[in-house]
Amino acid sequence: MSRDLSSPIAYVIGEALVDAVSRPGEDPVEHPGGSPANVALTLGRLGRPSTLLTWLGRDDRGRTVTQWLEDSHVDVDPASFGAERTSVAHALIGETGGATYEFDLEWNAPAHHTVPSDAVVVHTGSIGAVLAPGGTVVRDILAAAKQYATLTYDPNMRPSLMGAPDDVLPQVEGYVALCDVVKVSDEDLEWLYPGERPHDVAQRWVTLGASLVVVTLGGDGAVAVTGSGESVEVSAPRVDVADTVGAGDSFMGALIHGLWERDLLGAAQREALRGVSPEQLREVIDQCVAVAAITVSRAGANPPWRSELIAS
């Protein structure tokens, strides 16, 4: 898929894979997924030119993932096709719609890779940000891109792959210090900092270096804290939950989209982002919870298109 090289893009780095989803009493069904891939997909559906750097095999599953992304207007960076096979995440959906995961995963990233200079935002998260050997490369790629792009991060923890909280916490906090915008779930914070209030952690994270930290609270909405000391809480609409697969990723994509709408992305806007007003921030987070609500109302990682948001 070709794109207008004069237009700013979102550049996303991290895993794309196949989710083999099992529900009680049903056979597994395979769907493309992966946290960063879902973020790129959400951005593409919301009308933002997006490119994903990932790690795929040249196999049937890799072709399925690539077509799924391209159908939502996401380019896959040609450097992504170096894996021996495309990774699989086995997701078990519980009675309440929540998902637990087991992984058959290979993750790498091309060393010395450069993000295109027309990227206004670079996002990473989850497995791709920390799992060796690719995680270290990803951090180096982001650090080099900071001179021209806003950096965004979602830890999206996967304990079965990442080890003990004490092992991964230094990596997470390193990304928080490097990146401008961090989105994290209350469940991830409870795993990383047992017993601490999410709002307290968010405030601490902005002192590490982030300009904006947003904590999602499941069905209770979200809370956002800025580097300038502002704080905003937003409730979530009540919906019938099909499952929670991709909900946090669609929230993250919507967060990038909302900041983009308000001209708060790019290195030149770093101070403006840090000083975003409570009114603007509330508008952005309201839209994020609306996007996530649509996503959880239907099965799988299936974020809304921009036309669906306008219609709602």
C-alpha positions in Angstrom: 0.0 0.0 0.0 1.4 3.4 -1.0 1.2 6.5 1.0 1.7 10.3 0.6 5.3 10.8 1.7 4.6 14.5 2.5 2.0 13.6 5.2 2.8 12.9 8.8 2.4 9.3 9.9 2.2 7.2 13.1 4.9 4.6 13.4 4.2 1.7 15.7 6.8 -0.9 16.8 6.0 -4.2 18.4 4.5 -7.6 18.0 1.9 -8.7 15.5 0.7 -12.3 15.8 -2.2 -14.7 15.6 -4.6 -14.9 18.6 -6.0 -18.5 18.9 -9.0 -17.6 21.0 -10.8 -20.3 23.1 -14.1 -19.9 24.7 -15.7 -22.3 27.2 -17.1 -25.3 25.3 -16.0 -24.1 21.9 -13.1 -24.9 19.5 -10.3 -22.3 19.2 -10.7 -19.6 16.5 -7.7 -17.8 15.0 -7.7 -14.0 14.6 -4.8 -11.6 13.9 -3.7 -9.5 16.9 -0.9 -8.3 19.1 -1.0 -5.2 21.3 1.0 -2.8 19.1 -0.6 -4.2 15.9 -4.0 -3.4 17.5 -2.9 0.1 18.2 -1.8 0.6 14.6 -5.1 -1.0 13.4 -7.1 1.5 15.5 -5.2 4.4 14.2 -5.7 3.2 10.6 -9.4 2.9 11.2 -9.6 6.4 12.7 -8.0 7.8 9.5 -4.4 8.2 10.6 -1.7 7.0 8.2 0.2 4.3 10.1 3.1 2.0 9.6 3.9 -1.0 11.8 7.4 -2.4 12.3 6.9 -6.0 13.6 8.3 -9.5 13.3 6.5 -11.9 10.9 7.2 -15.1 9.1 6.6 -15.4 5.3 3.9 -18.0 6.0 0.1 -18.3 5.8 -0.3 -16.7 9.2 2.0 -13.9 8.3 0.1 -13.2 5.1 -3.2 -13.3 7.1 -1.8 -10.7 9.6 -0.5 -8.5 6.8 -3.8 -8.5 4.9 -5.7 -7.7 8.1 -3.5 -4.7 8.7 -3.6 -3.5 5.1 -7.4 -3.8 5.1 -7.4 -1.1 7.9 -5.0 1.1 6.0 -1.8 0.1 7.9 1.5 -0.3 6.1 3.8 -3.1 7.3 7.4 -2.0 7.2 9.3 -4.4 4.8 11.9 -4.9 7.5 9.3 -6.8 9.5 9.6 -10.1 7.6 12.5 -11.8 9.3 10.9 -14.4 11.5 11.1 -18.1 10.9 7.4 -18.4 11.7 4.6 -16.0 12.7 3.9 -16.0 16.5 0.8 -17.3 18.2 -0.9 -16.2 21.4 -3.4 -18.6 22.9 -6.2 -16.6 24.5 -8.7 -18.2 26.9 -11.9 -16.2 27.4 -13.4 -16.6 30.8 -17.1 -16.4 31.8 -16.9 -12.6 32.4 -15.2 -11.9 29.0 -11.7 -11.4 30.4 -8.8 -13.0 28.6 -5.7 -14.9 29.8 -2.8 -15.7 27.5 -0.1 -18.2 26.7 2.4 -17.5 24.0 4.4 -19.3 21.3 6.4 -16.2 20.3 9.5 -15.1 18.5 10.4 -11.4 18.7 13.2 -9.4 17.2 13.7 -6.1 15.5 16.2 -5.0 12.9 19.3 -3.4 14.5 20.1 0.2 13.5 16.6 0.6 12.1 15.6 4.2 11.6 12.1 5.6 12.0 11.0 7.7 9.0 11.4 11.4 9.6 7.8 12.1 8.7 6.6 10.2 11.8 4.9 12.6 14.1 4.4 9.9 16.8 6.2 6.6 17.5 4.5 4.1 19.7 5.6 0.8 21.4 4.5 -1.4 24.1 3.8 -4.8 25.6 6.0 -7.8 24.6 7.9 -6.0 21.9 9.2 -3.3 24.2 10.9 -5.6 26.7 11.3 -9.2 25.4 14.9 -10.1 24.3 16.5 -9.7 21.9 14.2 -7.2 20.3 13.4 -5.0 23.3 16.8 -3.3 23.6 16.7 -2.5 19.9 13.2 -1.0 20.2 14.4 1.3 23.0 17.3 2.5 20.9 15.0 3.1 17.9 12.7 5.2 20.0 15.5 7.2 21.6 16.8 8.2 18.2 13.3 9.2 17.0 12.6 11.5 20.0 14.3 14.4 18.2 11.3 14.7 15.8 8.4 12.6 17.2 6.3 12.2 20.3 7.0 8.9 21.9 4.1 6.9 23.4 4.1 3.6 25.4 1.7 1.1 26.9 3.4 -1.5 29.2 0.5 -4.0 28.6 2.1 -6.6 30.8 2.2 -10.3 30.0 3.4 -12.0 33.2 3.7 -15.4 31.6 6.4 -14.0 29.3 8.0 -11.2 31.3 9.0 -12.9 34.6 8.6 -11.4 38.0 7.6 -7.7 38.4 11.0 -6.8 39.9 12.7 -8.1 36.8 10.7 -6.1 34.3 10.1 -2.9 36.4 13.4 -1.2 35.5 12.6 -1.6 31.8 9.1 -0.2 32.3 10.3 2.8 34.2 13.0 3.3 31.6 10.4 3.6 28.9 8.3 5.9 31.2 11.3 8.2 31.6 11.9 8.2 27.8 8.4 8.6 26.5 6.1 11.5 26.4 2.7 9.7 26.8 2.1 6.5 28.8 -1.1 4.6 28.9 -1.4 1.8 31.5 -4.2 -0.3 33.0 -4.9 -0.5 36.7 -4.4 -4.3 36.5 -0.8 -3.7 35.2 -0.1 -1.3 38.0 -1.3 -3.7 40.6 1.1 -6.3 39.2 4.0 -3.9 39.1 3.3 -2.0 42.4 1.0 -4.2 44.6 -1.2 -2.2 46.9 -0.4 1.3 45.5 -3.1 3.6 44.3 -3.1 4.0 40.5 -3.3 7.8 40.8 -0.2 7.8 43.0 1.8 5.8 40.5 0.6 8.1 37.7 1.8 11.1 39.5 5.2 9.5 40.2 5.5 8.5 36.6 5.2 12.1 35.4 8.1 13.0 37.7 10.1 10.3 35.9 9.7 12.2 32.7 6.4 11.5 31.0 4.3 14.5 30.0 1.0 12.6 30.2 0.1 9.4 32.1 -3.4 7.8 31.6 -4.5 4.9 33.7 -7.5 2.9 32.5 -9.8 1.5 35.1 -11.8 -1.0 33.2 -15.5 -0.4 33.4 -14.9 2.6 35.8 -13.3 4.7 33.1 -9.9 6.4 33.3 -7.8 8.9 35.1 -5.1 11.1 33.5 -2.3 13.1 35.1 -0.2 15.7 33.3 3.4 16.9 33.8 2.0 20.3 34.7 0.1 18.9 37.6 -3.4 18.6 36.1 -5.6 15.6 36.8 -8.8 14.5 35.0 -11.1 11.6 35.7 -13.6 10.2 33.1 -16.3 7.5 33.6 -17.0 4.8 31.1 -20.3 4.2 29.4 -22.1 1.0 30.4 -22.1 -1.6 27.7 -22.7 -5.4 27.3 -19.2 -6.9 27.2 -18.5 -9.5 24.6 -14.9 -9.7 25.6 -12.1 -7.4 26.5 -9.6 -8.4 23.8 -8.0 -5.3 22.3 -9.9 -2.8 24.5 -6.8 -1.2 26.0 -5.1 -1.1 22.6 -8.1 0.7 21.0 -8.0 3.1 23.9 -4.3 3.7 23.2 -4.9 4.3 19.5 -7.7 6.7 20.3 -5.5 8.6 22.7 -2.9 9.1 20.0 -5.6 10.1 17.6 -7.2 12.6 20.0 -3.8 14.3 20.7 -3.2 14.4 17.0 -6.6 16.1 16.4 -5.5 18.9 18.8 -2.0 19.4 17.2 -0.2 18.1 20.3 2.1 15.6 18.6 5.6 16.0 17.3 8.8 17.1 19.1 7.9 20.8 18.5 4.7 20.3 20.5 6.3 18.7 23.5 5.8 21.7 25.9 2.2 22.2 24.6 1.5 18.5 25.3 2.9 18.8 28.8 0.6 21.8 29.4 -2.5 20.4 27.8 -5.6 21.9 29.5 -8.0 19.8 31.6 -10.8 20.7 29.1 -8.9 19.4 26.1 -7.7 16.3 28.0 -11.2 15.4 29.1 -12.4 15.6 25.5 -9.6 13.3 24.4 -10.2 10.7 27.2 -14.0 10.8 26.7 -13.4 9.8 23.1 -10.9 7.1 24.2 -13.5 5.4 26.5 -16.1 5.6 23.8 -13.8 3.8 21.4 -12.9 1.1 24.0 -16.6 0.7 24.8 -17.4 -0.1 21.2 -14.5 -2.5 21.1 -15.6 -4.5 24.2 -19.1 -4.7 22.9 -18.1 -7.0 20.1 -15.9 -10.1 19.9 -12.2 -9.9 19.3 -9.9 -7.0 18.7 -12.3 -5.1 16.5 -12.0 -1.3 17.1 -14.4 1.1 15.5 -13.9 3.0 12.2 -14.0 6.8 12.3 -17.5 6.7 10.7 -18.8 4.7 13.6 -17.6 7.3 16.1 -19.2 10.1 14.1 -22.4 8.2 13.9 -22.5 7.6 17.6 
